[in-house]
Amino acid sequence: MANRRMFWQIVDKIEASINAGEYPAGSRLPPERELAESFQVSRPTVREAIIALEAREKVEVKTGSGVYVLDTANTTLAKNKINAFEVTQARALIEGEVAALSATTITEQELTDLHQTLVDMENGKDIPEADKKFHSIIAASTRNAAMIASVQNLWALRSSSQEIIRDYDSVCSKSNSQTIAEHRAIYQALKSGDATEARHAMHGHFNRLINKLFDAEETRALEEIKRKNSEKRGLYSIENLVPRV
């Protein structure tokens, strides 16, 4: 875990330097040895960070020449400005306040409808649809058209790109028991009319989701690093270059 955290720290530092203009588009990053000395880490750690930056379309590795900063205006990442992390953070902030207001306005009938979505989830009955209905009922219970529209727009953003759909599918299809427990905590806070606890419960739900998204991203990045390292190992292996006698 320490090694994983270390190379991600280097990724963040180099990316911050690129974003700050220290390394403009088209420029070459310092050699691996210099970066290792500058960040006081091993060269393999720098190598993993470069591969991760390449996967993020921040740099391009040119064999025999060096590592060059890409023009992010022309990358896929720049075109898809909204990602799953941003959507989830926005949902946490907005739906936290939606839940707080709902605690003071929700009706008994809406609480009954909300409880039914929990029953549907527990019975495994179209969990994604029950989840969406759960959040929609809470938004509707605020009687605030702007809040209702905001929640609807955030749900629409969940399916606005293949990347966001992939990221959500990678985490929402797992830990159903935790998701249900979190929804039940939100329900109980609303039922008791506790605005502070409703906000806290909603924030807790999305905080776990954000952490799961980070876990999924790290797993994908490490798998990509292993794949690229495997290719390089095959390319540079002495056994492949020198036939056995």
C-alpha positions as CSV (number, residue, x, y, z in Angstrom):
1,M,0.0,0.0,0.0
2,A,2.9,2.4,0.8
3,N,4.3,1.9,-2.7
4,R,0.9,2.6,-4.3
5,R,0.5,5.8,-2.3
6,M,4.0,6.9,-3.1
7,F,3.7,6.7,-6.9
8,W,0.3,8.4,-6.8
9,Q,1.9,11.3,-4.8
10,I,4.5,11.7,-7.6
11,V,1.7,11.6,-10.2
12,D,-0.1,14.4,-8.4
13,K,3.0,16.5,-8.1
14,I,4.0,16.2,-11.7
15,E,0.4,16.8,-12.9
16,A,0.2,19.9,-10.6
17,S,3.5,21.2,-12.2
18,I,2.0,20.6,-15.7
19,N,-1.2,22.4,-14.8
20,A,0.7,25.3,-13.4
21,G,2.6,25.7,-16.6
22,E,6.0,24.7,-15.3
23,Y,6.0,22.0,-18.0
24,P,4.1,23.5,-21.0
25,A,2.6,21.4,-23.8
26,G,5.3,20.0,-26.0
27,S,8.1,20.3,-23.4
28,R,10.1,17.4,-22.2
29,L,10.0,16.3,-18.6
30,P,13.3,16.0,-16.8
31,P,15.0,12.5,-17.1
32,E,13.9,9.7,-14.8
33,R,17.1,10.0,-12.8
34,E,16.6,13.7,-12.1
35,L,12.9,13.2,-11.1
36,A,13.9,10.4,-8.8
37,E,16.5,12.7,-7.1
38,S,14.1,15.6,-7.0
39,F,11.2,13.7,-5.4
40,Q,13.6,11.5,-3.3
41,V,12.1,8.3,-4.5
42,S,13.3,5.3,-6.5
43,R,13.5,5.3,-10.3
44,P,10.9,2.4,-10.5
45,T,8.5,4.6,-8.5
46,V,9.0,7.5,-11.0
47,R,8.6,5.0,-13.9
48,E,5.2,3.9,-12.5
49,A,4.1,7.5,-12.1
50,I,5.0,8.3,-15.7
51,I,3.0,5.3,-16.9
52,A,0.0,6.5,-14.9
53,L,0.4,10.0,-16.3
54,E,0.5,8.4,-19.8
55,A,-2.7,6.6,-19.1
56,R,-4.3,9.9,-18.0
57,E,-3.2,11.3,-21.4
58,K,-1.0,13.9,-19.7
59,V,2.3,12.8,-21.2
60,E,3.6,10.8,-24.1
61,V,6.6,8.5,-23.8
62,K,8.8,8.6,-26.9
63,T,11.3,5.7,-26.8
64,G,14.8,6.9,-27.0
65,S,13.8,10.6,-26.8
66,G,12.0,11.2,-23.5
67,V,8.7,12.0,-21.9
68,Y,6.7,14.9,-23.5
69,V,3.8,16.9,-22.1
70,L,0.6,16.6,-24.2
71,D,-1.6,19.4,-25.2
72,T,-4.5,18.7,-22.9
73,A,-6.9,20.8,-25.0
74,N,-6.8,17.9,-27.5
75,T,-7.1,15.0,-25.1
76,T,-10.1,12.9,-24.3
77,L,-9.9,13.9,-20.7
78,A,-10.3,17.6,-21.5
79,K,-13.3,16.9,-23.7
80,N,-15.1,14.9,-21.0
81,K,-14.9,17.7,-18.4
82,I,-17.3,16.1,-16.0
83,N,-16.2,12.9,-14.3
84,A,-17.7,10.5,-11.8
85,F,-15.9,12.1,-8.9
86,E,-17.3,15.5,-9.7
87,V,-20.8,14.2,-10.1
88,T,-20.6,12.4,-6.7
89,Q,-19.1,15.4,-4.9
90,A,-21.9,17.6,-6.3
91,R,-24.5,15.0,-5.3
92,A,-23.1,14.9,-1.8
93,L,-23.3,18.6,-1.4
94,I,-26.6,19.2,-3.0
95,E,-28.4,16.1,-1.8
96,G,-27.1,16.6,1.7
97,E,-29.0,19.9,1.8
98,V,-32.0,18.3,0.0
99,A,-32.2,15.7,2.8
100,A,-31.9,18.4,5.5
101,L,-34.8,20.3,4.1
102,S,-36.8,17.1,3.4
103,A,-36.6,16.2,7.1
104,T,-38.8,19.2,7.8
105,T,-41.2,18.8,4.9
106,I,-41.6,15.1,4.1
107,T,-45.1,13.7,4.5
108,E,-46.2,10.4,6.0
109,Q,-47.2,9.1,2.5
110,E,-43.8,10.0,1.1
111,L,-42.1,8.2,4.1
112,T,-44.2,5.2,3.2
113,D,-43.2,5.4,-0.4
114,L,-39.6,5.8,0.7
115,H,-39.7,2.8,2.9
116,Q,-41.1,0.7,0.0
117,T,-38.0,1.5,-2.0
118,L,-35.9,0.0,0.9
119,V,-38.1,-3.1,0.8
120,D,-37.6,-3.4,-3.0
121,M,-33.8,-3.1,-2.6
122,E,-33.7,-5.6,0.2
123,N,-35.7,-8.0,-2.0
124,G,-33.3,-7.4,-4.9
125,K,-36.1,-5.9,-7.0
126,D,-34.4,-3.7,-9.6
127,I,-32.0,-2.1,-7.2
128,P,-30.8,0.7,-9.5
129,E,-34.4,1.8,-10.2
130,A,-35.3,1.6,-6.5
131,D,-32.2,3.6,-5.6
132,K,-33.1,6.4,-8.1
133,K,-36.7,6.4,-6.8
134,F,-35.4,6.7,-3.2
135,H,-33.4,9.9,-4.0
136,S,-36.2,11.3,-6.2
137,I,-38.8,11.0,-3.5
138,I,-36.6,12.9,-1.1
139,A,-36.0,15.6,-3.6
140,A,-39.8,15.9,-4.4
141,S,-40.6,16.1,-0.7
142,T,-38.7,19.4,-0.4
143,R,-41.4,21.2,-2.6
144,N,-38.5,23.2,-4.0
145,A,-38.5,23.1,-7.8
146,A,-34.9,24.2,-8.1
147,M,-33.7,21.4,-5.8
148,I,-35.8,18.8,-7.6
149,A,-34.4,19.9,-11.0
150,S,-30.8,19.9,-9.6
151,V,-31.2,16.3,-8.4
152,Q,-32.7,15.2,-11.7
153,N,-29.9,16.9,-13.6
154,L,-27.3,15.1,-11.4
155,W,-28.9,11.8,-12.1
156,A,-28.8,12.6,-15.9
157,L,-25.1,13.3,-15.6
158,R,-24.6,9.8,-14.3
159,S,-25.3,8.5,-17.8
160,S,-23.8,11.4,-19.7
161,S,-20.6,9.6,-20.7
162,Q,-19.3,6.0,-21.1
163,E,-16.6,6.8,-18.5
164,I,-19.1,7.9,-15.8
165,I,-21.3,4.9,-16.5
166,R,-18.3,2.6,-16.3
167,D,-17.1,4.1,-13.0
168,Y,-20.5,3.9,-11.4
169,D,-21.2,0.4,-12.6
170,S,-17.8,-0.7,-11.1
171,V,-18.9,0.3,-7.6
172,C,-22.7,0.4,-7.5
173,S,-23.0,-3.3,-8.5
174,K,-21.2,-4.2,-5.2
175,S,-21.8,-3.7,-1.5
176,N,-25.6,-3.7,-1.8
177,S,-25.9,-4.4,1.9
178,Q,-23.9,-1.3,2.8
179,T,-25.9,0.8,0.3
180,I,-29.2,-0.4,1.8
181,A,-27.9,0.3,5.4
182,E,-26.9,3.8,4.3
183,H,-30.3,4.4,2.7
184,R,-32.0,3.1,5.8
185,A,-30.0,5.5,8.0
186,I,-31.2,8.4,5.8
187,Y,-34.8,7.1,6.0
188,Q,-34.6,6.9,9.8
189,A,-33.3,10.5,10.0
190,L,-36.0,11.8,7.8
191,K,-38.7,9.9,9.7
192,S,-37.5,11.4,13.0
193,G,-37.4,14.9,11.4
194,D,-33.7,15.4,12.3
195,A,-32.3,17.7,9.6
196,T,-28.7,17.5,10.9
197,E,-28.7,13.7,11.0
198,A,-30.3,13.5,7.5
199,R,-27.6,15.7,6.1
200,H,-24.9,13.7,7.9
201,A,-26.3,10.3,6.7
202,M,-26.5,11.5,3.1
203,H,-22.9,12.8,3.3
204,G,-21.8,9.4,4.7
205,H,-23.5,7.6,1.9
206,F,-21.7,9.6,-0.8
207,N,-18.4,9.6,1.1
208,R,-18.2,5.9,0.9
209,L,-19.1,6.0,-2.8
210,I,-16.3,8.4,-3.5
211,N,-13.8,6.2,-1.7
212,K,-15.0,3.2,-3.7
213,L,-14.5,5.2,-6.9
214,F,-10.9,5.9,-5.9
215,D,-10.3,2.2,-5.2
216,A,-11.7,1.2,-8.6
217,E,-9.6,3.9,-10.3
218,E,-6.4,2.7,-8.6
219,T,-7.2,-0.9,-9.5
220,R,-7.6,0.0,-13.2
221,A,-4.4,2.1,-13.2
222,L,-2.4,-0.6,-11.5
223,E,-3.7,-3.2,-14.0
224,E,-2.7,-0.9,-16.8
225,I,0.8,-0.4,-15.3
226,K,1.2,-4.2,-15.0
227,R,0.1,-4.7,-18.6
228,K,2.5,-2.1,-19.9
229,N,5.3,-3.4,-17.7
230,S,4.6,-6.9,-19.0
231,E,4.9,-5.7,-22.6
232,K,8.2,-3.8,-21.8
233,R,9.5,-6.9,-20.0
234,G,8.9,-8.9,-23.1
235,L,10.5,-6.2,-25.3
236,Y,13.7,-5.8,-23.2
237,S,14.1,-9.3,-21.8
238,I,17.6,-10.6,-22.5
239,E,16.0,-14.1,-22.9
240,N,14.0,-12.8,-25.9
241,L,17.0,-11.0,-27.4
242,V,19.6,-13.7,-27.0
243,P,18.7,-17.2,-28.1
244,R,19.6,-20.0,-25.8
245,V,22.5,-22.2,-27.0
